[in-house]
Amino acid sequence: MKARWLLVLSLAAVLGSWTDKAADRNTYHGITLFVDGPRGGGYADPLGRELDYRIFRVHVRNDTTVPAELTISFPGIPIALLPDTDKFLSVFLFPEGITPATVRDTLDFGIVGSKDFLRTRSPGPTSLRVTILPGATHLLCIGAVFAPDGLKGLTRAELFIDGQTPDASYFPKGSVPTSSKRGDALNLLFGIAVDPPAHHSIIPCGRITFKK
């Protein structure tokens, strides 16, 4: 019995240590970013083209003592994937109006009318600006759409802060842009990989500033 308890305690210590390290890796300057997903599937656009879509749910938690203003924007135009620039995808934000404010582990993370939005969305830029109070978490959903030709396999993504290092199994060494951090703002980068690390892109997409 004593040996069994020692084994349980050892496993708890290992799991606790791993959890702490995972949390530490996702936290930077009091901001924790965590990405769920993807969810997704296929759909046909108004021209009848068969496309694949992926949805990533992002948790942004403010563990500082002051409000944090989160600003995110994506251009909406097709983005070339590296290292083969003949493969493209579009990255965008799902509107706050159809994105649940609470965690829902259901189809497409509970986004209302996700495929209807995909079929009718404008190809232009999408953006978000929100203030996150101390101790609060904000949820947002990032979408990606691409033609399935030549892009098969897993899709992975990370939202991270300039100065952090994303998972090397998704994004090869040298693919992360050189840090451009200036002032007190935390610059945000969104990395997405299809069949990682075969096809990938890292997109500057916003920043976090702290209100004084």
N, C-alpha and C positions, 0 to 999 in steps of 0.2 A: 504493500500500500504506500509506503514511504517513497519507494522508487517511482511509483506512478505519479504521486504529487510532485516530485522533483521534475519529472518529464513535463507535466502540465505547466509548472512554473517556468521551466526553460523555454517552452514554446511561447508562452505569454511574453516573456522577455524579448524573444526574437521578433515576434509579431509587433510588439510595442515599439521596438527599435526601428523596424522597417517602416511602420506607420509614421513615426516621427521624422524619419529621413524623407519619406515621400512628401509630407507636409512642408518640410523645410525646403525641398526642391521647388515647390510650387509657390512659395512665399518670398516676397522681395520688398523691402522697405515698408513692411506692414500691410502689403496687398497680397492676397492669395487668389490665384487664378487656377481654376480646375475645369477641364473639358471632358464632357461625357459624349459617347457616341463612337461611330456615327449610327444614325438611323437613316433610312432612305429606301430607294428602289428605282423604278423607271416610270417614265410617262412620255406622252406624245405632245409636242408643242403645237400651236395653231397651224403650222405648215406641215404637220404630219411627221416631223422628224422624231425618231426615238432617242431620248436622252436619259442619262442617269442623273440622279440627284442624291446628295448627302446632306445630313443635318447634324450639326454639332451644337450641343448645349453648353454654354459657358457660365460658370459660377464666378462672380467677382465679389470678393469679401474684403471689407475695409476693417482691418484690425488696428488702425491707428486711433488717435484720440481727437481727430478733426475730420470734418466732412471732406470727401474726395469727389472731384468732378471727373466723370468718365466720359470721354469723347472718342467715338469710333466711327470710321467711314471707310467704305470700299468704293472703288471707281465704277464697278459694274461692267466694265469692258473685259473682253477675254484676256486672260493672263497666260503667258507662255510658261510651260513647265520645263524645268531643267532636268537633265542636260540636253534633251531633244526639244528644240523650240518649235517643232511642228505639231506639238500637242498642247491643247489649251483647255482652260476651264474658266468659269465665271464664279466669283465669290461675292456674296451679298448678305445683308442683314434681313432676317424676317421682321416684319413690322411688329412693334410692341403690342398693337391692338389685337393680334391673333396669337401672340406668344404667351403661354401661361406664366403667371407671376410666381407660381409655386411648382415644385418638382412633380412631374407626372411621367412615370415610366410606362407610357402607353405608345400607340402608333405615332411616329413622328414627334415624340415628346409632348403629345397633346396639342400640337399646333392646329388651330381650327382652319379647315379648308386649305391644307398645305399644298395639295396638287392644283387646286383652283388658282392659288396665288402664283404658283410656278408657271402655269399656262398663260397667265395674263400679266405677269410682272413686266415693268419697264426695264430695259437694259441699262438705264442710267444709274448714277451713284445712289447709295443708301447710306444713311448716317443715324447716329444716336448720340444724345447728350443727356446725362442723368447725374444727379448728385446722390452719392451713397453715404449715408450717415455712419458714424463710428459703430462698429459691431454689426452692421447690416450687410446683407448679401443681395446682389442684383443678378437676375438671370437674363440671359439673352441667347438667341439662336442664330448661328451663322450657317448659311447655305452655300453649297457648291453644285454647279451643274456642268456636265461635260458629255460629249459624244462618246459612247462606249468603245468605239473603234480604236484599238491599240492601247486602251487604258482598262486593263482587267486587274482584278485582285483587290487587296485591302486598301482602304482609304483611312488615313490617320491625320490628325491635326493637333496643333498646340497654339494657344494664345499665350505669349510670354512678354516679359518686359526687357527692353534693351539693357543688356548687362547680364541677363540670364543665359544659360546654355540649353537649347532644346535637346530632346532625345536623339543621340547620335545614330540610333538604328533607323530613324525616320529621315534625318537631315544630315548628310555627310559633312565631315570636317571641311571648313572653307565655304559652306553654303550660307552661313549666317553673316549678314552685313556687318561691317566694322561699326562699333558703337559710335553713335552720334549724340550721345547724351549731353545736354546743355541745360544749366539752371536746375530748378527743383522739379521740373516735370518728369514723369516716367513715360518714356516713349514705348508704344505697344507694337508688337510684331505678330502677325498671324502666319504660321507655317502650315502648309498642307502637302501631303505626300500620297501618291497613288502607287500601289505596289511598292511601298518604301523599301529601300531608298532609290528605286529606279527612276521615279518621276517626282519632282518636288518644286516648291516655290515658297519663298518667304516674303510676305507683303507688309510694308509699313502701313499701319491702319489706325493710328490714333495715339492718345496719351491720357495720362491720369495726372491731375493737378490737385493740390491740397489747398483748401480754403483756410485762411488765417483770420 
